[in-house]
Amino acid sequence: MGVLIIVAVVGIIDVRELHRIRMISQSGFLVSMISFGCVLTFGVLEGILIGVGISFLYILYRIATPEMSTLGRVPETDDFKDVERNDEFIMYPGVVILRFDTPILFANAHTIKHMIIEKVREEKFVELVILDMETSPIIDVTASDMLGELDDTLLQKDIMFRIANASGEVRDVLRSTYSDDRVGHIHATTTVNYVIDHWLKVNHDDDIEE
């Protein structure tokens, strides 16, 4: 009977899809294989429920341990990309542009604050820190308060803090907690390029990089 069950389960496994998942995401493949093992061990329903639970825990783990990217400007464009994934990019002296790959919530807010402060400490000279929130379309009240606190911390070091590419939901939360007033009024048109251009015109009008 056990052999028949295994054969039946294997028969419904999409091997090509598993191979595709493995090529795209090792972690996703691992979760899939664990779920498959749970189905074989505990039964279909129980295995699926355990797999869903594991997937949920993995999502929480990814949120709690975000990856931070440093951005640079792609030459002859207004686009800013991860400097570790692009060979050619323009960096602005005194400007640090950061982006996280996750929503900013209570589970990771203080971790993100610490990561930003540590990044600033690593740099020899920083006048402006920009948080690109294009890949962080959701924040909660804890995260909004953290961004306001981060602005206060950086101001004590004479460093300006600005947010760019914030979604409508993010802007609403920032306004409701008054953090918007502290980090500069953010609009739908507040892009990384806009923030840098405005900052250069106000502070370094003669140093604008072509």
For each residue, the residues with C-beta under 8 A, 3 or more apart:
1: 4 5
2: 5 6
3: 6 7
4: 1 7 8
5: 1 2 8 9 40
6: 2 3 9 10 40
7: 3 4 10 11
8: 4 5 11 12
9: 5 6 12 13 36 39 40 44
10: 6 7 13
11: 7 8
12: 8 9
13: 9 10 18 36
14: 17 18
15: 18 19
16: 19 20
17: 14 20 21
18: 13 14 15 21 22 29 32 33
19: 15 16 22 23
20: 16 17 23 24
21: 17 18 24 25 28 29 32
22: 18 19 25 26 29
23: 19 20
24: 20 21 28
25: 21 22 28 29
26: 22 29 30
27: 30 31 58
28: 21 24 25 31 32
29: 18 21 22 25 26 32 33
30: 26 27 33 34
31: 27 28 34 35 51 54 55 58
32: 18 21 28 29 35 36
33: 18 29 30 36 37
34: 30 31 37 38 51 54
35: 31 32 38 39 47 48 50 51 54 55
36: 9 13 32 33 39 40 47
37: 33 34 40 41 47
38: 34 35 41 42 46 47 50 51 54
39: 9 35 36 42 43 44 47 48 51
40: 5 6 9 36 37 47
41: 37 38 47
42: 38 39 46 47 50
43: 39 46 47
44: 9 39 47 48
45: 48 49
46: 38 42 43 49 50
47: 35 36 37 38 39 40 41 42 43 44 50 51
48: 35 39 44 45 51 52
49: 45 46 52 53
50: 35 38 42 46 47 53 54
51: 31 34 35 38 39 47 48 54 55
52: 48 49 55 56
53: 49 50 56 57
54: 31 34 35 38 50 51 57 58
55: 31 35 51 52 58 59
56: 52 53 59 60
57: 53 54 60 61
58: 27 31 54 55 61 62
59: 55 56 62 63
60: 56 57 63 64 107
61: 57 58 64 65
62: 58 59 65 66 102
63: 59 60 66 102 103 105 107 108
64: 60 61 107 108 111
65: 61 62 108 111
66: 62 63 100 101 102 108 111 112 115
67: 100 101 102
68: 98 99 100 112 115 116 119
69: 82 83 84 98 99 100 101
70: 82 83 84 96 97 98 119
71: 80 81 82 83 97 98 99 132 192
72: 80 81 83 86 89 90 91 97
73: 77 78 79 80 89 90 91 92 193 196
74: 77 79 80 81 86 88 89 90
75: 88 89 90
76:
77: 73 74
78: 73 191 193
79: 73 74
80: 71 72 73 74 97 132 192 193
81: 71 72 74 85 86 89
82: 69 70 71 85 86 99
83: 69 70 71 72 86 89 91
84: 69 70
85: 81 82
86: 72 74 81 82 83 89
87:
88: 74 75
89: 72 73 74 75 81 83 86
90: 72 73 74 75 209
91: 72 73 83 95
92: 73 95 196 200 209
93: 125 207
94: 125 126 127 128
95: 91 92 126 127 128 129 130 196 199
96: 70 119 120 123 126 128 129 130
97: 70 71 72 80 129 130 132 192
98: 68 69 70 71 116 119 129 130 131 132
99: 68 69 71 82 131 132 133 134 135 136
100: 66 67 68 69 104 112 135 136
101: 66 67 69 135
102: 62 63 66 67 108 135 136
103: 63 136 137 138 139
104: 100 108 109 112 133 136 138 139 140 143 146 147
105: 63 108 109 138 139 140 142 143
106: 109 140 142 143
107: 60 63 64
108: 63 64 65 66 102 104 105 111 112
109: 104 105 106 112 113 142 143 145 146
110: 113 114 146
111: 64 65 66 108 114 115
112: 66 68 100 104 108 109 115 116 143 146
113: 109 110 116 117 146 149 150 153
114: 110 111 117 118
115: 66 68 111 112 118 119
116: 68 98 112 113 119 120 129 131 150
117: 113 114 120 121 150 153
118: 114 115 121 122
119: 68 70 96 98 115 116 122 123
120: 96 116 117 123 126 129 154 157 159
121: 117 118
122: 118 119
123: 96 119 120 126
124:
125: 93 94
126: 94 95 96 120 123 129 157 159
127: 94 95 158 159 160 203
128: 94 95 96 159 160 161 162 195 196 199
129: 95 96 97 98 116 120 126 154 159 160 161 162
130: 95 96 97 98 162 163 164 192 195 196
131: 98 99 116 147 161 162 163 164
132: 71 80 97 98 99 135 164 165 192
133: 99 104 136 137 139 163 164 165 166 167 170
134: 99 137 164 165
135: 99 100 101 102 132
136: 99 100 102 103 104 133 139 170
137: 103 133 134 167 169 170
138: 103 104 105 167 169 170
139: 103 104 105 133 136 143 144 147 169 170 173 174
140: 104 105 106 143 144 173
141: 144 145 173 177
142: 105 106 109 145 146
143: 104 105 106 109 112 139 140 146 147 173
144: 139 140 141 147 148 173 174 176 177 179
145: 109 141 142 148 149 177 179
146: 104 109 110 112 113 142 143 149 150
147: 104 131 139 143 144 150 151 161 163 174 179 182 183
148: 144 145 151 152 177 178 179 182 183
149: 113 145 146 152 153
150: 113 116 117 146 147 153 154 161
151: 147 148 154 155 161 179 182 183
152: 148 149 155 156 182
153: 113 117 149 150 156 157
154: 120 129 150 151 157 159 160 161
155: 151 152 158 159 160 161
156: 152 153
157: 120 126 153 154
158: 127 155
159: 120 126 127 128 129 154 155
160: 127 128 129 154 155 199
161: 128 129 131 147 150 151 154 155 183
162: 128 129 130 131 183 184 190 195 199
163: 130 131 133 147 166 170 174 183 184 186 190
164: 130 131 132 133 134 186 190 191 192 194 195
165: 132 133 134 190 191 192
166: 133 163 170 171 174 186 190
167: 133 137 138 170 171
168: 171 172 188
169: 137 138 139 172 173
170: 133 136 137 138 139 163 166 167 173 174
171: 166 167 168 174 175 180 186 187 188
172: 168 169 175 176
173: 139 140 141 143 144 169 170 176 177
174: 139 144 147 163 166 170 171 177 179 180 183 186
175: 171 172 178 179 180
176: 144 172 173
177: 141 144 145 148 173 174
178: 148 175 181 182
179: 144 145 147 148 151 174 175 182 183
180: 171 174 175 183 184 185 186
181: 178 185
182: 147 148 151 152 178 179
183: 147 148 151 161 162 163 174 179 180 186
184: 162 163 180 190 195
185: 180 181
186: 163 164 166 171 174 180 183 190
187: 171 190
188: 168 171
189: 194
190: 162 163 164 165 166 184 186 187 194 195
191: 78 164 165 194 195
192: 71 80 97 130 132 164 165 195 196
193: 73 78 80 196 197
194: 164 189 190 191 197 198
195: 128 130 162 164 184 190 191 192 198 199
196: 73 92 95 128 130 192 193 199 200
197: 193 194 200 201 208
198: 194 195 201 202
199: 95 128 160 162 195 196 202 203 204
200: 92 196 197 203 204 205 207 208
201: 197 198 205 208
202: 198 199 205
203: 127 199 200
204: 199 200 207 208
205: 200 201 202 208
206:
207: 93 200 204
208: 197 200 201 204 205
209: 90 92
210:
